[in-house]
Amino acid sequence: MNPEQLDDVVESWRELGIGFVGAPLPARGAPVDLERLIIRTAAGAADMARLFGMTAAWFHVYGDVVAKHRLRRLIRDELAPEFHPVLGLLLDTAQQGQHPQEFRTVIAEMRPAKVARPLFAVERRSVALSARVQRMASPVSRRWRLWRVDAPLKLKALHASQWLMERHPDFVVRADMRGDLRVSVLASLRFDEGAGQSELALARAAGGSRAQVRNALDNLEMTGRIRRLGAGARAGAGDRPVEPSAGPRNHNGTRIELLRFG
C-alpha cells in the first residue's frame, strides 16, 4: 500500500474515533463503509505497526458493530489471499479475552501464512529485528505464522462510544443489531452498487442466503428502514411499494430501496 492510500485509511479510522494525530475533523461525520475499511486496513497494516495496534483496540471495543456476513463476503471477493493471515491475526488479537469470541465466524474462513515471518515490513528488512521478533512472538501471532510481539491494547486512545454514536447514527443501528445479517443488508444497500436490484443481488452482496436475507428484509421493512418496490418500479416518484398480503409473497424481481440507516 502506498503512503497516500495508507493516509486515507488512517483518516477513515480517525473519523471512527481512533486518536491518530491529524487536522481537526469536519463538524459532521462522513459516511464510512466499515467493512471495506477493514479490508483496506488488512492490506496496509503490515506497513504501519501503530495502525495494527490501534485498530485491534477498536475491534475489541466496537466489534459488535461490524457486519460479519458482509465482511466474510468482502474477504472472499476483495481481499487478496496474501492479506488473509494479516486480517486473521488482527481480528484474533482483538478478540483475545472475549467469551464468546467476537470474530470467530470470520476467522474460521482464513488460514495462516504459508511461510512464517515477521508481520511488520520494517522488521522483515532487518536480520536483527527479525530474530528478535521471532524469539519474542506472541502465541496468537505464531498461530498465524506472522510474528508479532504482544502489547497491551491502547483502549484509552479511542473516543468514547457516545462520541462515535453521535457522529455516526448508523453505528447506533449497527450496535443495536449487534452486527447481524440485517446490518449486512443495510450496509450493502448503502455501499454496494446494484445491491438493491433484486433479492438475489442483495443476498450476494450481504453474504447471506436468499431465505436469510428475505427474513431480514421482512424485519427491516416492518421497522421502516427499507421498502420493496414492485417489478419495473424505479426509485423516486411513482414507485409502487409491494403490497403486504396475508399469504406467502413472491419477491422475484422486487427491487429494494434503503430508506434510513441511522
C-alpha positions in Angstrom: 0.0 0.0 0.0 1.4 3.4 -1.0 1.7 6.3 1.6 -1.3 8.1 0.2 -3.6 5.1 0.5 -2.3 4.5 4.0 -3.1 8.1 4.9 -6.6 7.6 3.6 -7.1 4.5 5.8 -5.7 6.4 8.9 -8.1 9.3 8.2 -11.1 7.0 8.0 -10.2 5.5 11.4 -9.8 9.0 12.8 -13.4 9.5 11.7 -14.4 6.5 13.7 -12.7 7.6 16.9 -9.1 6.4 16.8 -6.8 9.0 18.2 -4.3 9.4 15.4 -2.8 12.8 15.1 -4.2 15.0 12.3 -6.1 18.0 11.3 -9.4 18.8 13.0 -12.3 16.6 11.8 -15.3 18.2 10.0 -18.2 19.1 12.2 -20.4 16.4 10.6 -19.2 12.8 10.3 -18.8 11.5 6.7 -20.3 8.0 5.9 -17.8 5.2 6.4 -18.0 1.8 4.7 -16.7 0.0 7.8 -16.3 -3.5 6.2 -14.4 -2.2 3.2 -12.3 -0.1 5.6 -11.4 -3.3 7.4 -10.3 -4.8 4.0 -8.1 -1.8 3.3 -6.7 -1.9 6.8 -5.6 -5.6 6.3 -3.8 -4.6 3.1 -1.9 -1.8 4.9 -1.4 -3.0 8.5 2.0 -4.6 7.8 3.3 -1.2 6.7 2.3 0.6 9.9 2.6 -1.1 13.3 0.6 1.6 15.0 -2.4 1.0 12.6 -2.4 -2.6 13.6 -2.4 -2.0 17.3 -4.9 0.8 17.3 -7.4 -1.0 15.1 -7.1 -4.1 17.3 -8.1 -2.0 20.2 -11.1 -0.5 18.3 -12.3 -4.0 17.3 -12.0 -5.2 20.9 -14.4 -2.4 22.0 -16.6 -2.0 18.9 -16.6 -5.4 17.3 -20.4 -5.7 17.8 -20.9 -3.1 15.0 -19.1 -5.0 12.3 -21.4 -6.6 9.8 -19.9 -10.1 9.9 -21.8 -11.7 6.9 -20.8 -8.8 4.6 -17.2 -8.8 5.9 -16.9 -12.5 5.1 -18.1 -11.9 1.6 -15.7 -9.0 1.1 -12.8 -11.1 2.3 -13.6 -13.7 -0.3 -14.2 -11.2 -3.1 -12.0 -8.2 -2.5 -9.1 -9.1 -0.2 -6.0 -10.7 -1.8 -5.2 -14.1 -0.3 -1.8 -12.8 0.9 -3.6 -10.5 3.3 -5.9 -13.1 4.8 -3.4 -14.1 7.6 -2.9 -10.4 8.4 -6.6 -9.8 8.9 -6.9 -13.1 10.8 -4.2 -12.1 13.2 -5.7 -8.6 13.6 -9.2 -9.9 14.5 -7.8 -12.8 16.6 -5.7 -10.3 18.6 -8.7 -8.1 19.1 -10.9 -10.8 20.5 -8.4 -12.2 23.0 -10.1 -12.4 26.4 -13.6 -12.3 25.0 -16.1 -15.1 25.6 -17.6 -15.8 23.2 -15.0 -14.5 20.8 -16.4 -11.8 18.6 -14.9 -12.7 15.2 -14.8 -16.5 15.4 -17.1 -17.0 12.4 -15.0 -14.6 10.3 -11.6 -16.0 11.3 -12.8 -19.6 10.6 -12.6 -18.9 6.9 -9.0 -17.7 6.9 -5.7 -19.6 7.1 -2.2 -18.8 8.5 0.6 -17.5 6.3 2.3 -20.2 4.2 5.8 -19.0 5.3 6.4 -17.9 8.8 7.9 -14.4 9.0 7.6 -11.1 10.9 4.3 -9.3 10.5 5.7 -5.8 10.0 7.7 -4.9 6.9 10.2 -2.9 8.9 11.2 -6.0 10.9 11.5 -8.1 7.8 14.1 -5.8 6.4 16.4 -6.3 9.4 18.1 -9.6 10.3 18.4 -8.5 14.0 14.8 -7.3 14.3 13.6 -10.5 12.6 15.5 -12.6 15.0 14.2 -10.6 18.0 10.5 -10.8 17.0 10.8 -14.5 16.2 12.2 -15.0 19.7 9.5 -12.9 21.4 6.5 -13.5 19.2 3.1 -14.0 21.0 1.3 -17.3 20.8 -1.5 -15.9 18.7 0.9 -14.5 16.2 2.8 -17.8 16.0 -0.6 -19.5 15.3 -1.0 -17.2 12.2 2.7 -17.5 11.3 3.1 -13.8 11.4 5.4 -13.0 14.3 4.5 -10.0 16.4 5.5 -9.1 20.0 2.4 -8.8 22.1 1.4 -5.4 23.6 -1.5 -4.2 25.7 -4.4 -2.8 23.7 -4.4 1.0 23.8 -8.1 1.5 24.7 -7.5 5.0 26.0 -6.6 6.1 22.5 -10.2 5.6 21.4 -13.0 8.2 21.7 -15.9 7.3 23.9 -18.9 5.4 22.4 -21.1 8.5 22.8 -18.8 10.5 20.5 -18.9 7.7 17.9 -22.6 7.2 18.0 -23.4 10.9 17.9 -21.1 11.4 14.9 -22.3 8.3 13.1 -26.0 7.5 13.9 -25.8 4.4 11.6 -23.5 2.9 14.2 -26.3 3.0 16.8 -28.2 0.7 14.5 -25.2 -1.5 14.0 -24.7 -1.8 17.7 -28.4 -2.4 18.5 -28.5 -5.2 15.9 -25.1 -6.5 17.1 -23.7 -6.8 13.5 -26.3 -9.4 12.4 -27.4 -10.0 8.9 -29.7 -7.0 9.0 -26.7 -4.8 9.3 -25.1 -6.5 6.3 -28.3 -5.9 4.3 -28.3 -2.2 5.3 -24.6 -1.7 4.6 -24.9 -3.4 1.2 -27.8 -1.3 0.2 -25.9 1.9 1.2 -22.4 1.0 -0.2 -22.6 -1.8 -2.8 -23.6 -0.7 -6.2 -26.6 -2.7 -7.6 -27.2 -4.5 -4.3 -30.9 -3.3 -4.3 -31.7 -4.5 -7.8 -33.1 -7.8 -6.6 -33.2 -10.1 -3.6 -30.6 -12.3 -5.4 -28.2 -9.4 -5.9 -28.7 -8.3 -2.3 -28.1 -11.8 -0.9 -24.8 -11.9 -2.9 -23.7 -8.5 -1.6 -24.7 -9.1 2.0 -23.3 -12.6 2.3 -26.4 -14.4 3.3 -28.7 -16.9 1.6 -31.9 -15.7 -0.1 -34.1 -17.1 2.7 -32.0 -15.4 5.3 -32.0 -12.1 3.5 -35.7 -12.3 2.9 -36.3 -12.7 6.7 -34.0 -9.8 7.4 -35.9 -7.7 4.8 -39.2 -8.5 6.5 -37.9 -7.1 9.8 -36.3 -4.0 8.2 -39.5 -3.3 6.2 -41.6 -3.6 9.3 -39.4 -1.0 11.1 -39.4 1.4 8.1 -35.8 1.1 7.2 -36.3 -0.4 3.7 -39.1 -0.7 1.2 -39.6 -3.2 -1.5 -40.6 -1.9 -5.0 -42.7 -3.9 -7.4 -41.1 -5.2 -10.6 -40.5 -2.4 -13.1 -40.7 0.4 -10.5 -37.9 3.0 -10.3 -36.6 4.8 -7.2 -38.3 8.2 -6.8 -41.7 9.4 -7.7 -44.2 6.8 -8.9 -42.8 3.9 -7.0 -45.1 1.0 -6.4 -44.4 -0.5 -3.0 -45.1 -4.2 -2.7 -48.4 -4.6 -1.0 -48.5 -6.7 2.1 -50.6 -9.8 2.0 -51.7 -12.5 4.4 -50.2 -15.3 2.4 -46.7 -16.1 1.1 -45.3 -13.3 -1.1 -43.3 -13.8 -4.4 -40.5 -11.2 -4.3 -38.8 -12.4 -7.6 -37.8 -9.2 -9.5 -38.6 -7.0 -6.5 -36.2 -4.1 -6.0 -35.2 -2.9 -2.5 -34.7 0.7 -1.5 -32.8 1.9 1.6 -34.9 4.4 3.5 -32.8 5.0 6.5 -29.7 3.6 8.2 -29.4 5.5 11.4 
